[in-house]
């Protein structure tokens, strides 16, 4: 089971390159085996082209390495904070994809301007507050996870599987590692559309709620009818 998890996480990390979501080694994907409480995550600083399933590091939910010769991603504490707080997720992706990161650097959420966005994300993609000096000086990566969890106190992580960390970049999550990558693909796409919308019409208003709700719920609601059963 854990070998299969390692393969899934390796494939998901390598997929970031194919989707043009990362350059150099700026990103990571993890997946979790909930029954065992084990997280598989990309090793720190390893090129995607060289990544093999056996390189994927296994850690427990306290961050202790269970198996693997390499150091886990420096973002591991952030991933672990999300797994501990959001019980329904099975994979986490972090990138510095250009358009979503531009919104994060502007410390601005991504407005839902159209139905493409509404098909995937239920409203504005939220942005966290900026980390405080003491948080950065302490356990920085764990604090990054904490500000995400703080931002989601009144939000549903399954309806909004994405966040922008102010001044940093996007994190997404999903049912498994591959699903979290798909959410990163969707996030970057809607961020690019939003940037174009704001360039064409800076005073654009978000989509009306009745149209937003229709598009989201027809795919994700209890009476969803999009796609095949």
C-alpha positions in Angstrom: 0.0 0.0 0.0 2.7 2.5 0.9 4.7 1.6 -2.2 1.6 2.4 -4.3 1.2 5.7 -2.4 4.8 6.6 -3.1 4.2 5.9 -6.8 1.1 8.1 -6.9 2.9 10.9 -5.1 5.9 10.6 -7.4 3.6 10.7 -10.5 1.7 13.7 -9.2 4.9 15.6 -8.6 6.2 14.9 -12.0 2.8 16.0 -13.5 3.5 19.5 -12.1 6.1 19.9 -14.9 3.8 18.7 -17.6 1.1 21.2 -16.5 3.7 24.0 -16.4 2.9 24.7 -12.8 6.6 24.7 -11.6 10.0 25.7 -12.6 13.3 24.5 -11.1 12.1 22.7 -7.9 9.5 25.3 -6.8 6.7 23.0 -5.7 5.7 19.8 -4.0 2.9 17.3 -3.8 2.1 14.9 -0.9 -0.5 12.2 -0.3 -1.7 10.5 2.9 -2.6 7.0 4.0 -5.2 7.9 6.6 -5.4 4.4 8.0 -1.7 4.3 8.9 -1.3 8.0 9.5 1.6 8.2 7.0 2.3 11.0 4.6 4.3 10.6 1.4 6.0 13.8 0.2 8.6 14.9 -2.3 12.1 15.2 -1.0 13.6 18.6 -0.7 15.4 20.1 -3.7 15.2 17.1 -6.0 14.7 17.8 -9.7 11.4 16.4 -11.0 13.0 14.7 -13.9 15.2 12.7 -11.6 12.4 11.8 -9.1 11.7 8.1 -8.5 9.0 6.5 -6.3 11.7 5.2 -3.9 12.9 8.8 -3.4 9.5 9.8 -1.9 9.9 10.3 1.8 7.4 8.8 4.3 6.7 10.8 7.5 4.1 10.5 10.3 1.7 13.2 11.2 4.2 14.6 13.7 6.8 15.0 11.0 9.1 12.1 12.0 10.6 10.3 9.0 9.4 6.8 8.9 11.1 5.7 5.7 13.4 7.4 3.1 17.0 8.3 2.8 16.4 11.9 1.7 15.2 15.0 3.6 11.5 15.6 3.1 10.3 18.9 1.5 10.9 21.9 3.6 7.1 22.6 3.3 6.3 19.3 5.1 5.0 21.0 8.3 2.5 23.0 6.2 1.2 19.9 4.5 0.9 18.1 7.9 -1.0 21.0 9.4 -3.6 20.7 6.6 -3.9 17.0 7.0 -4.5 17.3 10.7 -7.1 20.1 10.3 -8.9 18.9 7.1 -9.9 15.3 7.7 -11.5 14.8 4.3 -8.5 15.5 2.2 -6.0 12.9 0.8 -3.5 15.0 -1.1 -1.9 18.5 -1.0 -0.1 20.5 -3.7 2.0 23.6 -3.3 3.3 25.5 -6.3 4.5 29.0 -7.3 2.5 29.1 -10.5 2.8 32.6 -11.9 -0.8 33.9 -12.0 -2.0 32.4 -8.7 1.3 33.6 -7.1 0.7 37.1 -8.5 -2.6 37.3 -6.6 -0.9 35.9 -3.5 1.8 38.6 -3.8 -0.8 41.3 -4.2 -2.4 39.8 -1.0 -5.7 39.6 -2.9 -8.2 36.7 -3.3 -9.1 35.6 -6.8 -12.7 36.9 -7.5 -15.2 34.6 -9.2 -15.8 36.6 -12.3 -17.3 33.9 -14.5 -18.8 30.4 -14.7 -15.5 28.7 -15.5 -14.3 29.7 -12.0 -17.7 28.8 -10.5 -17.6 25.3 -12.0 -14.6 24.5 -9.8 -14.4 26.9 -6.8 -17.4 28.0 -4.8 -16.7 31.8 -4.7 -13.6 33.8 -4.3 -10.4 31.9 -3.7 -9.3 33.2 -0.3 -6.0 34.7 0.7 -4.5 34.4 4.2 -3.2 37.2 6.3 0.5 38.0 6.1 2.6 36.0 8.6 3.8 38.1 11.6 7.5 38.6 12.3 7.5 36.2 15.3 5.8 33.5 13.2 8.4 33.7 10.5 11.2 33.7 13.1 9.8 30.6 14.8 8.5 27.5 13.0 7.8 29.2 9.7 6.4 26.3 7.7 4.1 25.2 10.6 3.0 28.8 11.0 2.2 28.9 7.2 -0.1 25.9 7.8 -1.6 27.6 10.8 -2.6 30.7 8.9 -4.3 28.6 6.2 -6.3 26.7 8.9 -7.1 30.0 10.6 -8.4 31.4 7.2 -10.7 28.4 6.9 -12.4 28.7 10.2 -15.6 29.8 8.4 -14.9 28.1 5.0 -15.4 24.6 3.8 -12.1 23.0 2.6 -14.0 20.6 0.3 -16.0 23.3 -1.4 -12.9 25.5 -1.6 -9.9 23.3 -2.2 -7.5 26.1 -2.6 -5.9 29.1 -0.8 -3.3 31.8 -1.4 -0.8 32.4 1.3 -0.2 36.1 1.3 3.2 37.1 -0.1 4.0 33.4 -0.8 1.9 31.3 -3.2 -1.0 28.8 -3.6 -1.8 25.6 -1.9 -4.5 23.2 -3.1 -5.8 19.9 -1.8 -8.1 17.1 -3.0 -9.2 13.5 -2.6 -5.7 12.2 -3.3 -2.4 13.5 -4.7 -3.5 13.6 -8.3 -6.7 15.4 -7.4 -4.8 18.1 -5.6 -2.7 18.6 -8.7 -5.9 18.9 -10.8 -7.1 21.6 -8.4 -3.8 23.4 -8.9 -4.3 23.3 -12.7 -7.8 24.8 -12.3 -6.5 27.4 -9.8 -3.8 28.7 -12.2 -6.3 28.8 -15.1 -8.9 30.8 -13.2 -6.2 33.1 -11.8 -5.0 33.8 -15.4 -8.5 34.5 -16.5 -9.1 36.8 -13.6 -5.9 38.8 -14.4 -7.0 39.2 -18.0 -10.5 40.3 -16.8 -9.0 42.9 -14.5 -6.7 44.1 -17.3 -9.7 44.6 -19.7 -12.1 45.9 -17.1 -10.5 46.8 -13.7 -13.9 47.5 -12.2 -15.4 44.1 -13.0 -17.9 42.8 -10.5 -18.0 39.2 -9.3 -20.5 36.8 -10.9 -24.0 37.1 -9.3 -24.5 34.5 -6.6 -27.5 32.8 -8.3 -25.3 32.1 -11.4 -22.3 31.1 -9.3 -24.3 28.7 -7.2 -25.9 27.1 -10.3 -22.6 26.3 -11.9 -21.0 25.0 -8.7 -23.9 23.0 -7.5 -24.7 21.4 -10.9 -21.2 19.7 -10.6 -20.7 19.4 -6.9 -24.1 19.6 -5.1 -26.4 16.9 -3.8 -28.4 17.0 -7.1 -25.4 17.3 -9.4 -26.0 16.3 -12.9 -22.8 17.2 -14.7 -20.8 14.2 -16.1 -21.4 10.5 -15.9 -22.7 8.5 -12.9 
